[in-house]
Amino acid sequence: MHTVSGGEVAGILVAVFWAILVSFLAVALARLAQTLRATTKLVADVTDQAVPLLSDASSAVRSAQTQIDRVDAIASDVQEVTSNASALSTTVASTFGGPLVKVAAFGYGVRRALGGRKDDLPAGSARERRTVIVGRTIPAARRTKRKKD
């Protein structure tokens, strides 16, 4: 029988340790390779799906830009129409405003001259004088009359 020395036992322990270590590293490398394959497949799938999505997004951005250009053109046209309407309004007011005020004043004067003075009517008559204040009519009975001294 052969006796085993301490050096041989140490050598066997180191060999077993190295065998376990190599087995552990082989399993870890196999799993790492599997993970890398799955990651490569995932990146390829994402790339295959991202390219059409980016194309659609680019198309949507171009369409939005076209619509914004149209809205800008419409807004500038509306601004031009507004300025034209303002100019027309100013022209009409200056052309017809003065003469219409004069005609209305003349008509009021004629009506006042032909209708006589309304101050001479009694307080309870049907054609009682009324005063208009900011869109409201106040009957003569509610107004205070000043007496002349």
Salt bridges, closest charged atoms under 4 A:
ASP119 OD2 - ARG117 NH2 2.75
ASP119 OD1 - ARG129 NH1 2.62
